[in-house]
Amino acid sequence: MISDTIYSCVNDGKSVLVYREDVHKFLPDLSNRWTTIFIKEPVPPKSKLVDIASKLGYENKDRLRRKTIEELKELLEKKTKNKKVVILFNHFERMTQLGSDTWNFLMNLDSIIVVASYNKNFRSVAYSLYQRMEHIREEIHEEIDIKYSVFGILTALGLFSYMKLASLNIGLIAFTLLATIWFSLIIFRTFIYLGRG
């Protein structure tokens, strides 16, 4: 079960990235053992750092908002030194460059573990975070890409349709055959182009 895998990873001190799951539902199980904080999404980084520091009870939000991102990072580094804090958020795909830098810093701290989820492809700026996290994807979420098979079938249908039309005028069979192959390859290439877009 996915919650057991997440629990095991957090217990081992590994950050986790799950596909198409609302990580909020894992909050009760994780908070039974560790200090656990749920924020909805990872950006903007300054307001998320304020939320985290506030939920940990370090200062009130008004005083925290006056600090810079660097000051907030230093505060979290000092205050979480001897405890394990699990931070959960959804929408990993919304990560920005500044957000990625901030979360990289937090994940470098031994005391902070991130459990995040994503629903679609994320930007390349988040790839450094992605590489550092354990990936959990249930089999029900595995996607099978059948578009090239469909393109092949449509190409074959186009080939046979064109050949049937061209062969009604009995005559230049070689020309018909070459034209049919050429036409089917154009159809296939068009579908490949559409599939990549």
C-alpha positions as CSV (number, residue, x, y, z in Angstrom):
1,M,0.0,0.0,0.0
2,I,1.2,3.5,-0.8
3,S,0.9,4.9,2.7
4,D,3.2,2.1,4.0
5,T,5.8,3.0,1.4
6,I,5.6,6.7,2.3
7,Y,5.9,5.9,6.0
8,S,8.9,3.7,5.4
9,C,10.6,6.3,3.3
10,V,10.0,9.0,5.9
11,N,11.2,6.7,8.6
12,D,14.5,6.3,6.6
13,G,14.8,10.1,6.2
14,K,14.0,10.1,2.4
15,S,11.8,12.7,0.7
16,V,9.0,11.3,-1.4
17,L,7.2,12.3,-4.6
18,V,3.9,10.5,-5.4
19,Y,1.9,10.6,-8.6
20,R,-1.8,11.7,-8.6
21,E,-2.4,11.4,-4.8
22,D,-3.6,14.0,-2.4
23,V,-0.9,13.9,0.2
24,H,-3.1,15.6,2.8
25,K,-4.7,12.2,3.4
26,F,-1.3,10.9,4.8
27,L,-1.2,13.7,7.4
28,P,-2.9,11.8,10.3
29,D,-0.6,8.7,10.0
30,L,2.6,10.8,9.7
31,S,1.6,13.2,12.5
32,N,1.2,10.4,15.0
33,R,5.0,10.0,15.0
34,W,6.6,13.2,13.6
35,T,5.9,16.9,13.5
36,T,4.0,17.2,10.3
37,I,2.9,20.3,8.4
38,F,0.6,20.4,5.4
39,I,0.8,23.4,3.0
40,K,-1.3,23.3,-0.2
41,E,1.5,24.0,-2.7
42,P,5.2,24.8,-2.8
43,V,5.1,28.3,-4.1
44,P,5.5,31.2,-3.5
45,P,8.5,30.1,-1.4
46,K,8.5,33.1,1.1
47,S,4.9,32.7,2.1
48,K,5.4,28.9,2.5
49,L,8.5,29.4,4.7
50,V,6.4,31.8,6.8
51,D,3.6,29.2,7.1
52,I,6.0,26.5,8.1
53,A,7.8,28.7,10.7
54,S,4.4,29.9,12.0
55,K,3.0,26.4,12.3
56,L,6.1,25.3,14.2
57,G,5.3,28.1,16.6
58,Y,8.5,30.1,16.3
59,E,7.1,33.6,15.9
60,N,3.8,35.1,14.8
61,K,3.1,35.6,11.1
62,D,3.4,39.4,11.1
63,R,7.0,39.3,12.4
64,L,7.9,36.4,10.1
65,R,6.6,38.3,7.0
66,R,9.2,41.0,7.6
67,K,12.0,38.6,7.3
68,T,13.8,37.8,4.0
69,I,13.8,34.3,2.5
70,E,17.4,33.8,3.7
71,E,16.5,34.8,7.2
72,L,13.5,32.4,7.2
73,K,15.8,29.6,6.0
74,E,18.3,30.3,8.8
75,L,15.5,30.4,11.3
76,L,14.2,27.0,10.2
77,E,17.7,25.5,10.1
78,K,18.4,26.6,13.7
79,K,15.0,25.7,15.2
80,T,14.6,22.3,13.5
81,K,18.1,21.0,14.3
82,N,17.1,18.3,16.8
83,K,13.7,17.2,15.4
84,K,12.3,15.6,12.4
85,V,9.7,17.7,10.5
86,V,7.7,16.3,7.6
87,I,6.3,18.8,5.2
88,L,3.5,17.8,2.8
89,F,2.3,19.6,-0.3
90,N,0.5,18.9,-3.5
91,H,1.1,20.5,-7.0
92,F,4.8,19.8,-7.3
93,E,4.3,20.7,-11.0
94,R,3.9,24.4,-10.0
95,M,7.5,24.6,-8.8
96,T,9.5,27.7,-9.9
97,Q,13.2,28.3,-9.9
98,L,13.2,30.3,-6.7
99,G,10.9,27.6,-5.2
100,S,13.2,24.8,-6.3
101,D,16.2,26.6,-4.7
102,T,14.4,27.1,-1.5
103,W,13.1,23.5,-1.3
104,N,16.6,22.2,-2.2
105,F,18.0,24.1,0.8
106,L,15.3,22.6,3.1
107,M,15.8,19.1,1.8
108,N,19.5,19.5,2.6
109,L,18.7,19.8,6.2
110,D,18.7,16.5,8.0
111,S,15.6,17.5,10.0
112,I,13.2,18.2,7.1
113,I,11.6,15.6,4.9
114,V,9.3,16.5,2.0
115,V,6.3,14.4,0.9
116,A,4.9,15.9,-2.3
117,S,2.6,15.0,-5.2
118,Y,2.2,15.9,-8.8
119,N,-0.6,15.5,-11.4
120,K,1.1,16.4,-14.6
121,N,4.5,17.1,-16.1
122,F,6.6,19.6,-14.1
123,R,9.1,22.2,-15.3
124,S,12.7,21.4,-15.8
125,V,13.6,23.7,-12.8
126,A,12.2,21.1,-10.5
127,Y,14.3,18.3,-11.9
128,S,17.0,18.7,-9.3
129,L,14.4,18.1,-6.6
130,Y,12.9,15.2,-8.5
131,Q,16.3,13.4,-8.6
132,R,16.6,13.6,-4.8
133,M,13.2,12.1,-4.0
134,E,11.9,8.6,-3.9
135,H,9.2,8.1,-6.6
136,I,6.0,6.3,-5.9
137,R,3.5,5.6,-8.6
138,E,0.8,3.0,-8.2
139,E,0.1,0.6,-11.1
140,I,-3.4,2.0,-11.6
141,H,-1.7,5.3,-12.7
142,E,0.5,3.7,-15.3
143,E,-0.4,5.1,-18.7
144,I,-0.2,3.1,-21.9
145,D,0.7,5.1,-25.0
146,I,-1.3,3.6,-27.9
147,K,-1.2,6.6,-30.2
148,Y,1.5,5.2,-32.4
149,S,-0.5,2.0,-32.9
150,V,-3.5,4.0,-33.8
151,F,-1.4,6.0,-36.2
152,G,-0.2,2.8,-37.8
153,I,-3.8,1.5,-38.2
154,L,-5.0,4.8,-39.7
155,T,-2.0,4.8,-42.1
156,A,-2.9,1.3,-43.2
157,L,-6.5,2.4,-43.8
158,G,-5.2,5.3,-45.8
159,L,-3.0,3.1,-47.8
160,F,-5.7,0.6,-48.7
161,S,-8.2,3.4,-49.4
162,Y,-5.8,5.2,-51.7
163,M,-4.8,1.9,-53.5
164,K,-8.5,1.0,-54.0
165,L,-9.2,4.5,-55.6
166,A,-6.0,4.4,-57.7
167,S,-6.6,0.9,-59.0
168,L,-10.0,1.8,-60.4
169,N,-8.2,3.3,-63.4
170,I,-6.3,0.3,-64.7
171,G,-3.0,1.3,-66.1
172,L,0.2,2.3,-64.5
173,I,0.4,-0.2,-61.7
174,A,3.9,0.7,-60.7
175,F,3.0,4.4,-60.5
176,T,0.0,3.5,-58.4
177,L,2.0,1.4,-56.0
178,L,4.6,4.1,-55.5
179,A,2.0,6.8,-55.1
180,T,0.2,4.7,-52.6
181,I,3.3,4.1,-50.5
182,W,4.3,7.8,-50.7
183,F,0.8,8.9,-49.7
184,S,0.7,6.5,-46.7
185,L,4.1,7.7,-45.5
186,I,2.9,11.3,-45.6
187,I,-0.2,10.3,-43.6
188,F,2.0,8.5,-41.0
189,R,4.4,11.4,-40.8
190,T,1.6,13.8,-40.2
191,F,0.2,11.7,-37.4
192,I,3.6,11.5,-35.8
193,Y,3.9,15.3,-36.0
194,L,0.5,15.7,-34.4
195,G,1.3,13.2,-31.7
196,R,4.4,15.0,-30.5
197,G,2.6,18.4,-30.4
